[in-house]
């Protein structure tokens, strides 16, 4: 028997795709404007995962562009393994490098290759390696289509064929093809990646169809179920070494009614059983917060960094902790880890600007959690600032800010919700070093700080409602980040803000 909780990857880990090589499972998720792009995870038991790297780690692979935050750049990927090589196929929907491309690697931890561009339009690409050696591209562009492809060169082979378009719900997308017991199966998402999300499946004797819809479609949805997980869809199937089948999919966990979610779309695991050549997902097609299945899985806790775990980072060594992301491609000099510190040298871009800036963030992965940052910073000019932010996008974030106003060194709270912005609770503080603290709950983000001269005394600067930093209030496809930032607010800073320690501590959900 195996019991596990969902999500298996908490926080912003949307559009999961999975493959198995021997006893090892590998999973990738979409990453949008964050860099490195396309995180890669490894597991032996589908439940405990470690992050082993990213596919897009070099500026030469992807140019992430500003524009419409939260819903552009790197969309849904697919990971497959064939004949000793890993393939990840993905869409960058913006900028001069937009389009579908493949990267490959012998080691999924990387390095991954330079992109192999593909001539196919649309999003949500997938690859299927057929037994006769033919490789098929499936994608979504005004419907689901398929085309033979040379994955080494990216060349299309033959024509594109529209195939099954789902059961008639809107937005058929996220297609994946499998060959199981001599039949071709097409699994796709439909209904849109919100509360009407679902997955549907069809089968055919030919990869080109015609496909017969499963009699109990949608095979996966949480519509009509009173469950804390909603918007389940965008699934990918995998068989374990014991012949049991599973699916990963995305889901959201709303804060409360009306359903608003702040952690982004998260990766869920669903047991799958087969009857009469059709799959049955989860419990009555639904993704539960907890499953107990008779599928015996080995329990193996990987050694690497696991999303959802506590992290204390003292910035030792040269490499950033794997949980950190830049917003867009990193700009040399803005964020630097050296000599056991993290140095942020703010440029002219304000935190609220949709632009590359001195910003380093990690996902909020729990409703209830605490983040702390030890900061050493004496702003030399009015407007120079550094701090700790709960950040959804440039237009929606709350932060505690160490700054200088009218020549006075101080700490204050700033909140931005779209066009509304307020800086308040200004507290004079001349200490060079302080600890900033963010306490997250389902209802409220609370900020406080303790100055070096009184390290045990945390002074509140206030906070803001969790409900306004949600996808429904002002976001799109990503989840909230807990971020360190610095800015010269109109001119580059002379001296860096220096962070000595950062801690992320999960709380009781
Ligand atoms: C993803 C597609 C979608 O590529 O959103 O709404 C895109 N549906 O499946 C980004 O997650």
Boltz pocket constraint, residues with backbone or C-beta under 6 A from the ligand:
constraints:
  - pocket:
      binder: B
      contacts: [[A, 14], [A, 15], [A, 30], [A, 75], [A, 76], [A, 123], [A, 124], [A, 173], [A, 174], [A, 189], [A, 192], [A, 193], [A, 234], [A, 477]]
      max_distance: 6.0
